[in-house]
Amino acid sequence: MPSDALSNTFAALADPTRRAILARLAAGEISVTALAEPFEMSMPAISKHLKVLERAGLIARGRQASGGPAAWKLRR
């Protein structure tokens, strides 16, 4: 398992599903449920992809303005 930041970033970007998730997040902050809609996979699988992207420093967990469940956004 890569331990340096650059290796983590490239490992995260190597997966097409994670790249698609990043493309969706480029439009703005979005909830996990809305983010998962176009993908034919379970919520736990989506969560694993989000954790990989978060560990790589590419995304961050936030709160929706309404105080609802966590939403995700790109780190800038």
Secondary structure as UniProt FT lines:
FT   HELIX           5..13
FT   HELIX           16..25
FT   TURN            26..27
FT   STRAND          30..31
FT   HELIX           32..36
FT   TURN            37..38
FT   HELIX           43..55
FT   TURN            56..57
FT   STRAND          59..63
FT   TURN            65..66
FT   STRAND          70..74
//
